[in-house]
Amino acid sequence: MPYWPRDRFLELAPAYWAQTRAYLDPTELEAELGFVTVPPALACAPEQSAAS
C-alpha cells in the first residue's frame, strides 16, 4: 500500500491484518483498485510500541 505510513508497516503483517482490515473503510475495500484511507494506529501492536 503506497499510502501506508512507513512507521506502521507491522499493521500489515499477517498477525495484525484482520484487525487492521476491520479499521478500514468497507467501501474502499470493495473497490477494485484505488486509494485506501489510513485509519488511526492499532492500539495492540506491541512490537510497534516497543520499537518506538
mmCIF file of the N, C-alpha and C atoms, coordinates in Angstrom:
data_MODEL
# 
_entry.id   MODEL 
# 
loop_
_atom_site.group_PDB 
_atom_site.id 
_atom_site.type_symbol 
_atom_site.label_atom_id 
_atom_site.label_alt_id 
_atom_site.label_comp_id 
_atom_site.label_asym_id 
_atom_site.label_entity_id 
_atom_site.label_seq_id 
_atom_site.pdbx_PDB_ins_code 
_atom_site.Cartn_x 
_atom_site.Cartn_y 
_atom_site.Cartn_z 
_atom_site.occupancy 
_atom_site.B_iso_or_equiv 
_atom_site.pdbx_formal_charge 
_atom_site.auth_seq_id 
_atom_site.auth_comp_id 
_atom_site.auth_asym_id 
_atom_site.auth_atom_id 
_atom_site.pdbx_PDB_model_num 
ATOM 1   N N  . MET A 1 1  ? 0.843   -1.179  0.000  1.00 0.00 ? 1  MET A N  1 
ATOM 2   C CA . MET A 1 1  ? 0.000   0.000   0.000  1.00 0.00 ? 1  MET A CA 1 
ATOM 3   C C  . MET A 1 1  ? 0.886   1.240   0.000  1.00 0.00 ? 1  MET A C  1 
ATOM 4   N N  . PRO A 1 2  ? 0.885   1.960   -1.081 1.00 0.00 ? 2  PRO A N  1 
ATOM 5   C CA . PRO A 1 2  ? 1.778   3.101   -1.188 1.00 0.00 ? 2  PRO A CA 1 
ATOM 6   C C  . PRO A 1 2  ? 1.447   4.246   -0.232 1.00 0.00 ? 2  PRO A C  1 
ATOM 7   N N  . TYR A 1 3  ? 0.242   4.283   0.311  1.00 0.00 ? 3  TYR A N  1 
ATOM 8   C CA . TYR A 1 3  ? -0.158  5.384   1.182  1.00 0.00 ? 3  TYR A CA 1 
ATOM 9   C C  . TYR A 1 3  ? 0.053   5.072   2.655  1.00 0.00 ? 3  TYR A C  1 
ATOM 10  N N  . TRP A 1 4  ? 0.423   3.844   2.974  1.00 0.00 ? 4  TRP A N  1 
ATOM 11  C CA . TRP A 1 4  ? 0.540   3.434   4.371  1.00 0.00 ? 4  TRP A CA 1 
ATOM 12  C C  . TRP A 1 4  ? 1.807   4.025   4.992  1.00 0.00 ? 4  TRP A C  1 
ATOM 13  N N  . PRO A 1 5  ? 1.717   4.573   6.212  1.00 0.00 ? 5  PRO A N  1 
ATOM 14  C CA . PRO A 1 5  ? 2.909   5.154   6.849  1.00 0.00 ? 5  PRO A CA 1 
ATOM 15  C C  . PRO A 1 5  ? 4.000   4.100   7.075  1.00 0.00 ? 5  PRO A C  1 
ATOM 16  N N  . ARG A 1 6  ? 5.230   4.460   6.797  1.00 0.00 ? 6  ARG A N  1 
ATOM 17  C CA . ARG A 1 6  ? 6.351   3.523   6.932  1.00 0.00 ? 6  ARG A CA 1 
ATOM 18  C C  . ARG A 1 6  ? 6.525   3.034   8.366  1.00 0.00 ? 6  ARG A C  1 
ATOM 19  N N  . ASP A 1 7  ? 6.257   3.895   9.335  1.00 0.00 ? 7  ASP A N  1 
ATOM 20  C CA . ASP A 1 7  ? 6.463   3.508   10.726 1.00 0.00 ? 7  ASP A CA 1 
ATOM 21  C C  . ASP A 1 7  ? 5.359   2.595   11.259 1.00 0.00 ? 7  ASP A C  1 
ATOM 22  N N  . ARG A 1 8  ? 4.371   2.276   10.419 1.00 0.00 ? 8  ARG A N  1 
ATOM 23  C CA . ARG A 1 8  ? 3.262   1.408   10.832 1.00 0.00 ? 8  ARG A CA 1 
ATOM 24  C C  . ARG A 1 8  ? 3.152   0.164   9.957  1.00 0.00 ? 8  ARG A C  1 
ATOM 25  N N  . PHE A 1 9  ? 4.238   -0.231  9.311  1.00 0.00 ? 9  PHE A N  1 
ATOM 26  C CA . PHE A 1 9  ? 4.187   -1.369  8.386  1.00 0.00 ? 9  PHE A CA 1 
ATOM 27  C C  . PHE A 1 9  ? 3.807   -2.675  9.059  1.00 0.00 ? 9  PHE A C  1 
ATOM 28  N N  . LEU A 1 10 ? 4.090   -2.836  10.355 1.00 0.00 ? 10 LEU A N  1 
ATOM 29  C CA . LEU A 1 10 ? 3.750   -4.091  11.036 1.00 0.00 ? 10 LEU A CA 1 
ATOM 30  C C  . LEU A 1 10 ? 2.241   -4.323  11.097 1.00 0.00 ? 10 LEU A C  1 
ATOM 31  N N  . GLU A 1 11 ? 1.445   -3.276  10.997 1.00 0.00 ? 11 GLU A N  1 
ATOM 32  C CA . GLU A 1 11 ? -0.011  -3.443  10.986 1.00 0.00 ? 11 GLU A CA 1 
ATOM 33  C C  . GLU A 1 11 ? -0.471  -4.242  9.767  1.00 0.00 ? 11 GLU A C  1 
ATOM 34  N N  . LEU A 1 12 ? 0.371   -4.311  8.753  1.00 0.00 ? 12 LEU A N  1 
ATOM 35  C CA . LEU A 1 12 ? 0.033   -5.050  7.540  1.00 0.00 ? 12 LEU A CA 1 
ATOM 36  C C  . LEU A 1 12 ? 0.546   -6.486  7.574  1.00 0.00 ? 12 LEU A C  1 
ATOM 37  N N  . ALA A 1 13 ? 1.217   -6.856  8.648  1.00 0.00 ? 13 ALA A N  1 
ATOM 38  C CA . ALA A 1 13 ? 1.718   -8.224  8.806  1.00 0.00 ? 13 ALA A CA 1 
ATOM 39  C C  . ALA A 1 13 ? 0.542   -9.171  9.058  1.00 0.00 ? 13 ALA A C  1 
ATOM 40  N N  . PRO A 1 14 ? 0.694   -10.437 8.695  1.00 0.00 ? 14 PRO A N  1 
ATOM 41  C CA . PRO A 1 14 ? -0.400  -11.402 8.867  1.00 0.00 ? 14 PRO A CA 1 
ATOM 42  C C  . PRO A 1 14 ? -0.982  -11.450 10.287 1.00 0.00 ? 14 PRO A C  1 
ATOM 43  N N  . ALA A 1 15 ? -0.156  -11.276 11.296 1.00 0.00 ? 15 ALA A N  1 
ATOM 44  C CA . ALA A 1 15 ? -0.635  -11.343 12.680 1.00 0.00 ? 15 ALA A CA 1 
ATOM 45  C C  . ALA A 1 15 ? -1.634  -10.231 13.000 1.00 0.00 ? 15 ALA A C  1 
ATOM 46  N N  . TYR A 1 16 ? -1.533  -9.089  12.318 1.00 0.00 ? 16 TYR A N  1 
ATOM 47  C CA . TYR A 1 16 ? -2.395  -7.939  12.606 1.00 0.00 ? 16 TYR A CA 1 
ATOM 48  C C  . TYR A 1 16 ? -3.372  -7.615  11.482 1.00 0.00 ? 16 TYR A C  1 
ATOM 49  N N  . TRP A 1 17 ? -3.295  -8.336  10.369 1.00 0.00 ? 17 TRP A N  1 
ATOM 50  C CA . TRP A 1 17 ? -4.076  -7.957  9.193  1.00 0.00 ? 17 TRP A CA 1 
ATOM 51  C C  . TRP A 1 17 ? -5.580  -7.948  9.451  1.00 0.00 ? 17 TRP A C  1 
ATOM 52  N N  . ALA A 1 18 ? -6.104  -8.932  10.155 1.00 0.00 ? 18 ALA A N  1 
ATOM 53  C CA . ALA A 1 18 ? -7.553  -8.967  10.404 1.00 0.00 ? 18 ALA A CA 1 
ATOM 54  C C  . ALA A 1 18 ? -7.989  -7.746  11.197 1.00 0.00 ? 18 ALA A C  1 
ATOM 55  N N  . GLN A 1 19 ? -7.211  -7.370  12.179 1.00 0.00 ? 19 GLN A N  1 
ATOM 56  C CA . GLN A 1 19 ? -7.553  -6.205  12.996 1.00 0.00 ? 19 GLN A CA 1 
ATOM 57  C C  . GLN A 1 19 ? -7.401  -4.917  12.190 1.00 0.00 ? 19 GLN A C  1 
ATOM 58  N N  . THR A 1 20 ? -6.350  -4.818  11.398 1.00 0.00 ? 20 THR A N  1 
ATOM 59  C CA . THR A 1 20 ? -6.155  -3.636  10.566 1.00 0.00 ? 20 THR A CA 1 
ATOM 60  C C  . THR A 1 20 ? -7.284  -3.513  9.553  1.00 0.00 ? 20 THR A C  1 
ATOM 61  N N  . ARG A 1 21 ? -7.649  -4.618  8.931  1.00 0.00 ? 21 ARG A N  1 
ATOM 62  C CA . ARG A 1 21 ? -8.716  -4.615  7.934  1.00 0.00 ? 21 ARG A CA 1 
ATOM 63  C C  . ARG A 1 21 ? -10.049 -4.175  8.544  1.00 0.00 ? 21 ARG A C  1 
ATOM 64  N N  . ALA A 1 22 ? -10.286 -4.506  9.808  1.00 0.00 ? 22 ALA A N  1 
ATOM 65  C CA . ALA A 1 22 ? -11.520 -4.112  10.492 1.00 0.00 ? 22 ALA A CA 1 
ATOM 66  C C  . ALA A 1 22 ? -11.626 -2.592  10.633 1.00 0.00 ? 22 ALA A C  1 
ATOM 67  N N  . TYR A 1 23 ? -10.481 -1.904  10.644 1.00 0.00 ? 23 TYR A N  1 
ATOM 68  C CA . TYR A 1 23 ? -10.478 -0.443  10.765 1.00 0.00 ? 23 TYR A CA 1 
ATOM 69  C C  . TYR A 1 23 ? -10.643 0.272   9.432  1.00 0.00 ? 23 TYR A C  1 
ATOM 70  N N  . LEU A 1 24 ? -10.449 -0.428  8.328  1.00 0.00 ? 24 LEU A N  1 
ATOM 71  C CA . LEU A 1 24 ? -10.520 0.206   7.014  1.00 0.00 ? 24 LEU A CA 1 
ATOM 72  C C  . LEU A 1 24 ? -11.955 0.444   6.581  1.00 0.00 ? 24 LEU A C  1 
ATOM 73  N N  . ASP A 1 25 ? -12.148 1.413   5.727  1.00 0.00 ? 25 ASP A N  1 
ATOM 74  C CA . ASP A 1 25 ? -13.468 1.762   5.208  1.00 0.00 ? 25 ASP A CA 1 
ATOM 75  C C  . ASP A 1 25 ? -13.947 0.654   4.268  1.00 0.00 ? 25 ASP A C  1 
ATOM 76  N N  . PRO A 1 26 ? -15.091 0.025   4.564  1.00 0.00 ? 26 PRO A N  1 
ATOM 77  C CA . PRO A 1 26 ? -15.591 -1.084  3.741  1.00 0.00 ? 26 PRO A CA 1 
ATOM 78  C C  . PRO A 1 26 ? -15.801 -0.707  2.275  1.00 0.00 ? 26 PRO A C  1 
ATOM 79  N N  . THR A 1 27 ? -16.237 0.514   1.994  1.00 0.00 ? 27 THR A N  1 
ATOM 80  C CA . THR A 1 27 ? -16.455 0.909   0.598  1.00 0.00 ? 27 THR A CA 1 
ATOM 81  C C  . THR A 1 27 ? -15.130 0.988   -0.149 1.00 0.00 ? 27 THR A C  1 
ATOM 82  N N  . GLU A 1 28 ? -14.056 1.397   0.536  1.00 0.00 ? 28 GLU A N  1 
ATOM 83  C CA . GLU A 1 28 ? -12.751 1.432   -0.106 1.00 0.00 ? 28 GLU A CA 1 
ATOM 84  C C  . GLU A 1 28 ? -12.241 0.015   -0.367 1.00 0.00 ? 28 GLU A C  1 
ATOM 85  N N  . LEU A 1 29 ? -12.529 -0.905  0.537  1.00 0.00 ? 29 LEU A N  1 
ATOM 86  C CA . LEU A 1 29 ? -12.093 -2.288  0.364  1.00 0.00 ? 29 LEU A CA 1 
ATOM 87  C C  . LEU A 1 29 ? -12.817 -2.976  -0.786 1.00 0.00 ? 29 LEU A C  1 
ATOM 88  N N  . GLU A 1 30 ? -14.056 -2.580  -1.046 1.00 0.00 ? 30 GLU A N  1 
ATOM 89  C CA . GLU A 1 30 ? -14.835 -3.187  -2.123 1.00 0.00 ? 30 GLU A CA 1 
ATOM 90  C C  . GLU A 1 30 ? -14.382 -2.722  -3.503 1.00 0.00 ? 30 GLU A C  1 
ATOM 91  N N  . ALA A 1 31 ? -13.761 -1.573  -3.573 1.00 0.00 ? 31 ALA A N  1 
ATOM 92  C CA . ALA A 1 31 ? -13.292 -1.048  -4.858 1.00 0.00 ? 31 ALA A CA 1 
ATOM 93  C C  . ALA A 1 31 ? -12.175 -1.939  -5.402 1.00 0.00 ? 31 ALA A C  1 
ATOM 94  N N  . GLU A 1 32 ? -12.143 -2.108  -6.723 1.00 0.00 ? 32 GLU A N  1 
ATOM 95  C CA . GLU A 1 32 ? -11.131 -2.962  -7.346 1.00 0.00 ? 32 GLU A CA 1 
ATOM 96  C C  . GLU A 1 32 ? -9.719  -2.457  -7.101 1.00 0.00 ? 32 GLU A C  1 
ATOM 97  N N  . LEU A 1 33 ? -9.522  -1.169  -7.266 1.00 0.00 ? 33 LEU A N  1 
ATOM 98  C CA . LEU A 1 33 ? -8.201  -0.582  -7.114 1.00 0.00 ? 33 LEU A CA 1 
ATOM 99  C C  . LEU A 1 33 ? -8.379  0.883   -6.782 1.00 0.00 ? 33 LEU A C  1 
ATOM 100 N N  . GLY A 1 34 ? -7.577  1.382   -5.875 1.00 0.00 ? 34 GLY A N  1 
ATOM 101 C CA . GLY A 1 34 ? -7.672  2.798   -5.568 1.00 0.00 ? 34 GLY A CA 1 
ATOM 102 C C  . GLY A 1 34 ? -7.102  3.138   -4.213 1.00 0.00 ? 34 GLY A C  1 
ATOM 103 N N  . PHE A 1 35 ? -7.364  4.351   -3.808 1.00 0.00 ? 35 PHE A N  1 
ATOM 104 C CA . PHE A 1 35 ? -6.853  4.897   -2.565 1.00 0.00 ? 35 PHE A CA 1 
ATOM 105 C C  . PHE A 1 35 ? -7.514  4.223   -1.363 1.00 0.00 ? 35 PHE A C  1 
ATOM 106 N N  . VAL A 1 36 ? -6.738  4.007   -0.309 1.00 0.00 ? 36 VAL A N  1 
ATOM 107 C CA . VAL A 1 36 ? -7.261  3.497   0.953  1.00 0.00 ? 36 VAL A CA 1 
ATOM 108 C C  . VAL A 1 36 ? -6.900  4.509   2.022  1.00 0.00 ? 36 VAL A C  1 
ATOM 109 N N  . THR A 1 37 ? -7.898  5.002   2.743  1.00 0.00 ? 37 THR A N  1 
ATOM 110 C CA . THR A 1 37 ? -7.661  5.947   3.819  1.00 0.00 ? 37 THR A CA 1 
ATOM 111 C C  . THR A 1 37 ? -6.990  5.228   4.979  1.00 0.00 ? 37 THR A C  1 
ATOM 112 N N  . VAL A 1 38 ? -5.909  5.777   5.484  1.00 0.00 ? 38 VAL A N  1 
ATOM 113 C CA . VAL A 1 38 ? -5.178  5.155   6.590  1.00 0.00 ? 38 VAL A CA 1 
ATOM 114 C C  . VAL A 1 38 ? -5.883  5.510   7.899  1.00 0.00 ? 38 VAL A C  1 
ATOM 115 N N  . PRO A 1 39 ? -6.362  4.488   8.637  1.00 0.00 ? 39 PRO A N  1 
ATOM 116 C CA . PRO A 1 39 ? -7.047  4.739   9.902  1.00 0.00 ? 39 PRO A CA 1 
ATOM 117 C C  . PRO A 1 39 ? -6.043  5.019   11.012 1.00 0.00 ? 39 PRO A C  1 
ATOM 118 N N  . PRO A 1 40 ? -6.524  5.372   12.216 1.00 0.00 ? 40 PRO A N  1 
ATOM 119 C CA . PRO A 1 40 ? -5.607  5.560   13.346 1.00 0.00 ? 40 PRO A CA 1 
ATOM 120 C C  . PRO A 1 40 ? -4.815  4.282   13.613 1.00 0.00 ? 40 PRO A C  1 
ATOM 121 N N  . ALA A 1 41 ? -3.676  4.427   14.256 1.00 0.00 ? 41 ALA A N  1 
ATOM 122 C CA . ALA A 1 41 ? -2.820  3.283   14.556 1.00 0.00 ? 41 ALA A CA 1 
ATOM 123 C C  . ALA A 1 41 ? -3.525  2.300   15.477 1.00 0.00 ? 41 ALA A C  1 
ATOM 124 N N  . LEU A 1 42 ? -3.187  1.014   15.328 1.00 0.00 ? 42 LEU A N  1 
ATOM 125 C CA . LEU A 1 42 ? -3.723  -0.016  16.201 1.00 0.00 ? 42 LEU A CA 1 
ATOM 126 C C  . LEU A 1 42 ? -3.144  0.150   17.601 1.00 0.00 ? 42 LEU A C  1 
ATOM 127 N N  . ALA A 1 43 ? -3.964  -0.095  18.598 1.00 0.00 ? 43 ALA A N  1 
ATOM 128 C CA . ALA A 1 43 ? -3.518  0.074   19.976 1.00 0.00 ? 43 ALA A CA 1 
ATOM 129 C C  . ALA A 1 43 ? -2.766  -1.138  20.499 1.00 0.00 ? 43 ALA A C  1 
ATOM 130 N N  . CYS A 1 44 ? -2.952  -2.306  19.891 1.00 0.00 ? 44 CYS A N  1 
ATOM 131 C CA . CYS A 1 44 ? -2.395  -3.526  20.472 1.00 0.00 ? 44 CYS A CA 1 
ATOM 132 C C  . CYS A 1 44 ? -1.283  -4.157  19.651 1.00 0.00 ? 44 CYS A C  1 
ATOM 133 N N  . ALA A 1 45 ? -0.474  -3.356  18.991 1.00 0.00 ? 45 ALA A N  1 
ATOM 134 C CA . ALA A 1 45 ? 0.656   -3.901  18.254 1.00 0.00 ? 45 ALA A CA 1 
ATOM 135 C C  . ALA A 1 45 ? 1.914   -3.721  19.107 1.00 0.00 ? 45 ALA A C  1 
ATOM 136 N N  . PRO A 1 46 ? 2.210   -4.672  19.994 1.00 0.00 ? 46 PRO A N  1 
ATOM 137 C CA . PRO A 1 46 ? 3.299   -4.493  20.949 1.00 0.00 ? 46 PRO A CA 1 
ATOM 138 C C  . PRO A 1 46 ? 4.670   -4.300  20.312 1.00 0.00 ? 46 PRO A C  1 
ATOM 139 N N  . GLU A 1 47 ? 4.934   -4.926  19.176 1.00 0.00 ? 47 GLU A N  1 
ATOM 140 C CA . GLU A 1 47 ? 6.221   -4.768  18.532 1.00 0.00 ? 47 GLU A CA 1 
ATOM 141 C C  . GLU A 1 47 ? 6.436   -3.324  18.096 1.00 0.00 ? 47 GLU A C  1 
ATOM 142 N N  . GLN A 1 48 ? 5.359   -2.661  17.690 1.00 0.00 ? 48 GLN A N  1 
ATOM 143 C CA . GLN A 1 48 ? 5.467   -1.297  17.235 1.00 0.00 ? 48 GLN A CA 1 
ATOM 144 C C  . GLN A 1 48 ? 5.756   -0.359  18.397 1.00 0.00 ? 48 GLN A C  1 
ATOM 145 N N  . SER A 1 49 ? 5.025   -0.494  19.499 1.00 0.00 ? 49 SER A N  1 
ATOM 146 C CA . SER A 1 49 ? 5.231   0.417   20.626 1.00 0.00 ? 49 SER A CA 1 
ATOM 147 C C  . SER A 1 49 ? 6.584   0.180   21.266 1.00 0.00 ? 49 SER A C  1 
ATOM 148 N N  . ALA A 1 50 ? 7.086   -1.043  21.240 1.00 0.00 ? 50 ALA A N  1 
ATOM 149 C CA . ALA A 1 50 ? 8.403   -1.347  21.809 1.00 0.00 ? 50 ALA A CA 1 
ATOM 150 C C  . ALA A 1 50 ? 9.507   -0.775  20.933 1.00 0.00 ? 50 ALA A C  1 
ATOM 151 N N  . ALA A 1 51 ? 9.265   -0.731  19.629 1.00 0.00 ? 51 ALA A N  1 
ATOM 152 C CA . ALA A 1 51 ? 10.270  -0.231  18.702 1.00 0.00 ? 51 ALA A CA 1 
ATOM 153 C C  . ALA A 1 51 ? 10.354  1.289   18.708 1.00 0.00 ? 51 ALA A C  1 
ATOM 154 N N  . SER A 1 52 ? 9.304   1.958   19.140 1.00 0.00 ? 52 SER A N  1 
ATOM 155 C CA . SER A 1 52 ? 9.276   3.432   19.122 1.00 0.00 ? 52 SER A CA 1 
ATOM 156 C C  . SER A 1 52 ? 10.068  4.033   20.254 1.00 0.00 ? 52 SER A C  1 
# 
